[in-house]
Amino acid sequence: MAISPDGALPYAVYDGYLVSLYPWQGARVALLTSSGNLNGDVVEDILHRIDAAYDVYLAITGQAPAPYRLYNGLLTIAEVPTALEGAADAIGFLGASGIELTTSAFDRLYAGAAEGGTFDQTVFYELGRNFWFYGPQLGNVDAFVTGFAIANRFVSMQEADIPGSAFGALPFGEFKQSILEDLAQTFFQNADVTLATTLGAASGVPNPNNWGAADLAASLLYQVYEDFGLDAYARFFQELAGRPAAETQAAAFDNLVAAASEATGIDYGFLNKGEGVAYLVGGRDADRLEADGSGNPVLGFGGDDTLIGTAGADRLFGDAGDDVLRGGGGRDQLVGGAGDDTYFVDTPGDRVFEGAGQGTDRVVATSTYRLAADQEVEILQLARSTGGAPCP
C-alpha cells in the first residue's frame, strides 16, 4: 500500500518566512513537500534511497548530525521556494540535521524517480553538509568542507546502489569520473602543482568542466575509498576526527596524510606531493606503466592496467579496473583497489593490500612472500622447479 503524508504543518524557511508543508516519513528522514497529492510509491522510493544514503554517511563518520531541523526525530528535507535568497538550489545545515531543496531541485528528484528510476544528486550532496564534523582538523582549508560533500555524495550513492540522474549535459557516470578520477590524475602528474598551490590557494587544476578547488579536494579524499573500500574509508574519517586541531593549512594537510596512513597501513604522504614532483599516472583506458625507480607511487586509475615495478621498493596502485601489479625486486607495496586484480610478488617483505569487498583478487608468488595483516585472497603458488608452472 502506498504511503501517504501527515497533515500539513507550518515550516520556517531559512530565508525567513513560513510555508505549509506535508510530511512523509521514512526510517531516517522525513520529506516535507508543498503538495500532499504526490504518488505515494514514488515518494516511498525516494525516502528509501535517502534513508540508505544516510546510513552510508553514518557508517563513514560514526556519528549523526546534531539535532536541528527534525520531524518526529527524523532529519527533515523540506521543499521550499528559495534557498539562500535565490543564490542556491538547496542548503544543508553544516554538522546538523536539516536540508532545504528549492521546488526546482525537488521537482528534478521527483521526476527522475517517477519517470526513469534515477535520482538527482543534490540531496545526497547536502547530506554531506549535515555529516561534516571535521572543521577543527581540516577547516583551515575551505575546499575540504565542500569537498567532503562532493566526494561522499558519490560514495553514498554507490554504496546504496542509487542510480544517478544526469548533471546538466553530463551523464551521471561521466560527471562522477570527471571529478573523482580526472582531477586527481591531473594533480598527481602535474609537477607545477601542490596542495598548497591548489587547495591552499582556493584553486583547482585545469579541466574542461571548470571544476574547482572543492572538486579537487573531493578527488583526493576519495583516494582511500578507491584504494581500500568503505571500511578503511570509514576508519580514515574516524581517525581524522581524532587528529588535533589544525592551526595552519600545512597542519590540515598533515592531518589528511596521517589519518589516511593510520587507517590503511600505507604511507599516504604522496597525497601531499612536493613542488616539482610528478607521478606516473594512467588514464581512463588500459595502461602499461613501468616504475621509474624514484620510489614515487605509480597510479593506474581507470582501465585494466598493468603496473610494473623495478629492482627497488615500489608502490603500485591499480585503483579501478582489473589490474595486474608486478612488484619486481625490492620490498614492494601493491594496492589493487576495486576490480579483480592479480598481484605478482617475488621478494620477502612484499605486501599486498586488497581493497576489501571490491573484487576477487589473486596473488601469484614467485618466491617467499608474506601478505599484509588480515588479508583474505586466493593464493596461487607457482613453483619454480622444472615440474612446476613458471610464473609469467
C-alpha positions as CSV (number, residue, x, y, z in Angstrom):
1,M,0.0,0.0,0.0
2,A,1.4,3.4,-1.0
3,I,2.4,5.7,1.9
4,S,0.5,9.0,2.4
5,P,1.6,12.2,4.1
6,D,0.7,13.5,7.5
7,G,-1.4,16.7,7.8
8,A,0.1,20.0,6.6
9,L,2.2,21.9,9.1
10,P,4.0,25.3,9.2
11,Y,7.7,25.3,8.3
12,A,10.0,28.2,9.0
13,V,12.2,28.6,5.9
14,Y,15.9,29.5,6.5
15,D,15.3,32.6,4.3
16,G,12.9,33.9,7.0
17,Y,9.3,33.2,6.0
18,L,6.7,30.4,6.7
19,V,5.3,27.8,4.3
20,S,2.8,25.0,4.7
21,L,4.3,21.5,4.0
22,Y,3.1,17.9,4.1
23,P,5.4,15.4,6.0
24,W,6.2,12.0,4.6
25,Q,8.1,9.8,7.0
26,G,10.9,7.4,6.2
27,A,13.2,5.5,8.6
28,R,15.9,8.1,8.8
29,V,14.5,11.2,7.1
30,A,11.2,13.0,6.6
31,L,10.4,14.6,3.3
32,L,8.3,17.8,3.6
33,T,6.5,18.7,0.4
34,S,4.3,21.5,-0.8
35,S,1.8,19.1,-2.2
36,G,0.1,16.2,-0.3
37,N,-1.1,14.7,-3.6
38,L,2.1,13.1,-4.8
39,N,2.4,9.5,-5.9
40,G,3.0,7.6,-2.6
41,D,5.0,4.8,-4.3
42,V,7.4,7.4,-5.8
43,V,7.8,9.2,-2.6
44,E,8.4,6.0,-0.7
45,D,11.1,5.1,-3.2
46,I,12.8,8.4,-2.7
47,L,12.7,8.1,1.0
48,H,14.1,4.6,0.9
49,R,17.1,5.8,-1.2
50,I,17.8,8.8,1.1
51,D,17.5,6.6,4.1
52,A,20.1,4.2,2.6
53,A,22.4,7.1,1.8
54,Y,22.0,8.4,5.3
55,D,23.1,5.0,6.7
56,V,26.2,5.1,4.5
57,Y,27.1,8.5,5.9
58,L,26.6,7.2,9.4
59,A,28.9,4.3,8.6
60,I,31.6,6.6,7.2
61,T,31.5,9.1,10.1
62,G,30.4,7.1,13.0
63,Q,28.1,9.8,14.2
64,A,24.8,11.5,13.4
65,P,24.3,15.2,12.7
66,A,23.4,17.4,15.7
67,P,19.6,17.7,16.0
68,Y,18.4,21.0,14.4
69,R,15.5,20.5,11.9
70,L,13.6,17.4,12.8
71,Y,10.1,15.9,12.3
72,N,9.3,13.1,14.8
73,G,13.0,12.7,15.4
74,L,13.8,12.4,11.7
75,L,16.1,14.6,9.7
76,T,13.9,16.9,7.5
77,I,14.2,17.5,3.8
78,A,11.9,20.4,3.1
79,E,10.7,21.7,-0.3
80,V,10.9,25.5,-0.2
81,P,10.5,28.3,-2.7
82,T,14.0,29.8,-2.2
83,A,17.4,28.8,-0.8
84,L,19.9,31.4,0.3
85,E,17.6,34.0,-1.2
86,G,17.8,32.6,-4.7
87,A,21.6,32.0,-4.6
88,A,21.4,28.2,-4.4
89,D,19.3,25.2,-5.4
90,A,19.5,23.8,-1.9
91,I,21.1,24.1,1.5
92,G,22.2,21.6,4.1
93,F,22.9,22.7,7.6
94,L,26.6,22.1,8.5
95,G,27.1,19.4,11.0
96,A,23.4,19.5,11.9
97,S,20.1,17.9,10.7
98,G,18.1,19.6,8.0
99,I,18.1,20.2,4.3
100,E,16.1,22.6,2.2
101,L,15.5,21.9,-1.5
102,T,14.0,24.5,-3.8
103,T,11.0,23.4,-5.7
104,S,13.0,23.1,-8.9
105,A,15.5,20.8,-7.1
106,F,12.7,18.7,-5.6
107,D,11.0,18.5,-9.0
108,R,14.2,17.1,-10.5
109,L,14.4,14.5,-7.8
110,Y,10.7,13.5,-8.0
111,A,10.6,13.5,-11.9
112,G,13.8,11.3,-12.2
113,A,12.4,8.8,-9.7
114,A,9.0,8.8,-11.3
115,E,10.0,8.7,-14.9
116,G,13.3,6.8,-15.2
117,G,14.2,5.4,-11.8
118,T,17.2,7.7,-11.5
119,F,17.9,10.2,-8.7
120,D,19.1,13.7,-8.8
121,Q,22.3,14.0,-6.7
122,T,21.5,17.3,-4.9
123,V,20.0,15.8,-1.8
124,F,22.9,13.3,-1.4
125,Y,25.4,16.1,-1.6
126,E,23.5,18.1,1.0
127,L,23.6,15.2,3.4
128,G,27.4,15.6,3.2
129,R,26.9,19.1,4.7
130,N,24.9,17.6,7.5
131,F,27.6,15.0,8.3
132,W,30.6,17.4,8.2
133,F,32.4,17.1,11.6
134,Y,36.0,17.9,10.6
135,G,36.2,21.6,10.9
136,P,39.0,21.6,13.5
137,Q,41.1,19.1,11.6
138,L,40.6,20.3,8.0
139,G,38.6,23.5,8.2
140,N,41.6,25.8,7.7
141,V,41.4,24.7,4.0
142,D,37.9,25.7,2.9
143,A,38.0,23.3,-0.1
144,F,37.7,20.3,2.2
145,V,34.4,21.4,3.7
146,T,32.6,21.3,0.3
147,G,34.9,18.5,-1.0
148,F,33.7,16.2,1.7
149,A,30.1,16.6,0.5
150,I,31.1,16.2,-3.2
151,A,33.1,13.0,-2.6
152,N,30.6,11.4,-0.3
153,R,27.6,12.2,-2.5
154,F,29.2,9.7,-4.9
155,V,30.2,7.2,-2.3
156,S,26.8,7.2,-0.6
157,M,25.0,6.7,-3.9
158,Q,27.4,3.9,-5.0
159,E,27.3,2.0,-1.7
160,A,23.5,2.4,-1.6
161,D,23.2,1.3,-5.2
162,I,21.4,4.6,-6.2
163,P,21.4,5.3,-9.9
164,G,22.1,8.9,-10.5
165,S,20.5,11.3,-13.0
166,A,22.4,13.4,-15.4
167,F,24.1,16.5,-14.2
168,G,23.2,19.1,-16.8
169,A,24.5,17.8,-20.1
170,L,26.8,15.2,-18.3
171,P,25.6,11.6,-17.9
172,F,26.0,10.7,-14.2
173,G,28.9,8.3,-14.8
174,E,30.8,11.0,-16.7
175,F,30.0,13.6,-14.1
176,K,31.4,11.3,-11.4
177,Q,34.6,10.3,-13.3
178,S,35.4,13.8,-14.4
179,I,35.7,14.9,-10.8
180,L,36.9,11.8,-8.8
181,E,39.3,10.4,-11.4
182,D,40.3,13.1,-13.9
183,L,41.1,15.8,-11.3
184,A,43.3,13.5,-9.2
185,Q,45.1,12.3,-12.3
186,T,45.9,15.9,-13.4
187,F,47.1,16.8,-9.9
188,F,49.4,13.9,-9.5
189,Q,51.0,14.1,-12.9
190,N,51.5,17.9,-12.9
191,A,54.8,18.9,-11.4
192,D,53.7,22.5,-11.2
193,V,51.0,22.0,-8.5
194,T,51.0,21.1,-4.8
195,L,48.3,21.0,-2.2
196,A,49.4,24.5,-1.1
197,T,49.2,26.0,-4.6
198,T,45.8,24.4,-5.3
199,L,43.6,23.7,-2.3
200,G,45.6,26.1,-0.1
201,A,45.0,28.9,-2.7
202,A,41.3,28.0,-3.3
203,S,42.3,26.9,-6.8
204,G,41.7,23.7,-8.8
205,V,43.6,22.2,-11.7
206,P,43.0,22.7,-15.4
207,N,39.9,20.8,-16.6
208,P,37.3,21.2,-19.3
209,N,34.4,21.4,-16.9
210,N,35.8,24.2,-14.7
211,W,35.6,22.1,-11.6
212,G,37.3,24.0,-8.8
213,A,39.3,23.5,-5.6
214,A,36.5,21.7,-3.7
215,D,36.1,19.2,-6.5
216,L,39.9,18.5,-6.4
217,A,39.7,18.1,-2.7
218,A,36.9,15.6,-3.2
219,S,39.1,13.6,-5.6
220,L,41.9,13.4,-3.1
221,L,39.6,12.4,-0.2
222,Y,38.2,9.7,-2.5
223,Q,41.6,8.0,-2.9
224,V,41.3,6.0,0.3
225,Y,37.8,4.7,-0.8
226,E,39.0,3.8,-4.3
227,D,42.1,2.0,-2.9
228,F,40.5,0.2,0.0
229,G,36.7,0.3,0.1
230,L,34.2,1.5,2.6
231,D,35.6,0.0,5.9
232,A,39.0,1.6,5.5
233,Y,37.4,4.8,4.3
234,A,35.3,4.9,7.5
235,R,38.4,4.3,9.6
236,F,40.0,7.2,7.7
237,F,37.4,9.7,8.7
238,Q,37.2,8.3,12.2
239,E,41.0,8.7,12.5
240,L,40.7,12.2,11.2
241,A,38.2,13.1,13.9
242,G,40.8,12.2,16.5
243,R,43.5,14.3,15.0
244,P,44.5,17.6,16.7
245,A,43.0,20.9,15.6
246,A,45.0,22.4,12.7
247,E,46.1,26.0,13.2
248,T,47.6,26.2,9.7
249,Q,46.9,24.9,6.3
250,A,50.1,22.8,6.5
251,A,48.8,21.2,9.7
252,A,45.5,20.4,7.9
253,F,47.4,18.6,5.1
254,D,49.4,16.7,7.7
255,N,46.1,15.6,9.3
256,L,44.9,14.3,5.9
257,V,48.0,12.3,5.4
258,A,48.3,11.0,8.9
259,A,44.6,9.8,9.1
260,A,44.8,8.1,5.7
261,S,48.1,6.4,6.6
262,E,46.9,5.2,10.0
263,A,43.6,3.9,8.6
264,T,45.2,1.8,5.9
265,G,48.8,0.9,6.8
266,I,50.0,2.6,3.7
267,D,52.1,5.8,3.7
268,Y,49.8,8.3,2.0
269,G,52.4,11.0,2.2
270,F,52.2,11.1,-1.6
271,L,48.9,13.0,-1.4
272,N,51.0,16.0,-0.2
273,K,53.5,15.9,-3.1
274,G,56.3,18.3,-3.2
275,E,57.0,21.2,-5.6
276,G,58.4,20.0,-8.9
277,V,57.2,16.4,-8.3
278,A,55.1,14.4,-10.8
279,Y,54.0,10.8,-10.6
280,L,53.5,8.1,-13.2
281,V,49.7,8.2,-13.8
282,G,47.4,6.2,-16.0
283,G,44.1,7.4,-17.6
284,R,40.7,6.1,-18.2
285,D,41.8,3.3,-20.6
286,A,44.1,0.3,-20.1
287,D,47.7,1.5,-19.4
288,R,51.0,-0.2,-19.1
289,L,53.1,1.8,-16.6
290,E,56.7,1.0,-15.5
291,A,58.0,2.5,-12.3
292,D,61.0,4.8,-12.8
293,G,62.9,3.9,-9.7
294,S,62.2,7.2,-7.9
295,G,60.1,5.5,-5.2
296,N,57.2,7.7,-6.1
297,P,53.8,5.9,-6.4
298,V,52.6,4.6,-9.7
299,L,48.8,5.2,-10.1
300,G,46.8,3.3,-12.6
301,F,43.3,4.9,-12.1
302,G,40.7,3.7,-14.6
303,G,41.0,0.8,-17.0
304,D,42.6,-2.6,-16.8
305,D,46.1,-1.5,-16.1
306,T,49.5,-3.4,-15.9
307,L,51.9,-1.8,-13.4
308,I,55.5,-3.0,-13.3
309,G,58.0,-2.4,-10.6
310,T,61.8,-2.1,-10.5
311,A,64.5,-3.9,-8.6
312,G,63.9,-1.4,-5.8
313,A,61.0,-0.8,-3.4
314,D,57.9,0.2,-5.4
315,R,54.4,1.4,-4.6
316,L,51.9,0.4,-7.2
317,F,48.2,1.4,-7.0
318,G,45.9,-0.2,-9.5
319,D,42.7,1.7,-8.5
320,A,39.6,1.0,-10.6
321,G,39.7,-1.9,-13.2
322,D,41.0,-5.4,-13.3
323,D,44.7,-4.7,-12.9
324,V,47.9,-6.6,-13.0
325,L,50.6,-5.5,-10.5
326,R,54.1,-6.9,-10.8
327,G,56.3,-5.8,-8.0
328,G,59.7,-6.9,-9.2
329,G,62.7,-6.9,-6.8
330,G,62.7,-4.9,-3.6
331,R,60.0,-4.7,-0.8
332,D,57.0,-3.6,-2.8
333,Q,53.6,-2.3,-1.7
334,L,50.9,-3.4,-4.1
335,V,47.4,-1.9,-3.8
336,G,44.9,-3.2,-6.3
337,G,41.8,-1.2,-5.4
338,A,38.5,-2.0,-7.0
339,G,38.2,-4.8,-9.6
340,D,39.5,-8.3,-10.0
341,D,43.3,-7.8,-9.6
342,T,46.3,-10.0,-9.9
343,Y,49.4,-9.4,-7.9
344,F,52.8,-10.9,-8.7
345,V,55.1,-10.9,-5.7
346,D,58.7,-12.3,-5.6
347,T,60.5,-10.8,-2.7
348,P,60.2,-11.5,1.1
349,G,58.6,-8.4,2.6
350,D,56.3,-7.6,-0.4
351,R,53.0,-6.5,0.9
352,V,49.7,-7.0,-0.9
353,F,46.8,-4.8,0.1
354,E,43.5,-5.9,-1.3
355,G,40.6,-3.5,-1.5
356,A,38.1,-5.1,0.9
357,G,35.0,-6.2,-0.8
358,Q,36.0,-4.6,-4.1
359,G,36.6,-7.6,-6.2
360,T,38.1,-11.2,-6.4
361,D,41.8,-10.9,-6.3
362,R,44.6,-13.4,-6.9
363,V,48.2,-13.4,-5.6
364,V,50.9,-15.2,-7.6
365,A,54.0,-15.8,-5.6
366,T,57.3,-16.5,-7.4
367,S,59.3,-16.8,-4.2
368,T,59.0,-16.4,-0.4
369,Y,56.4,-13.8,0.3
370,R,54.1,-12.6,3.0
371,L,50.7,-10.9,3.0
372,A,49.6,-7.8,4.8
373,A,47.6,-8.4,8.0
374,D,44.0,-9.5,7.7
375,Q,44.3,-10.4,4.0
376,E,41.9,-12.9,2.6
377,V,42.8,-13.5,-1.0
378,E,43.1,-16.6,-3.2
379,I,46.8,-17.6,-3.3
380,L,48.2,-19.4,-6.2
381,Q,51.7,-20.8,-5.7
382,L,53.6,-21.3,-8.9
383,A,56.7,-23.4,-8.4
384,R,60.0,-22.5,-10.0
385,S,61.0,-26.1,-10.2
386,T,61.2,-27.9,-13.5
387,G,57.9,-29.7,-12.9
388,G,56.0,-26.6,-11.8
389,A,54.3,-23.9,-13.8
390,P,56.6,-20.9,-14.4
391,C,55.5,-17.5,-13.4
392,P,54.6,-15.4,-16.4
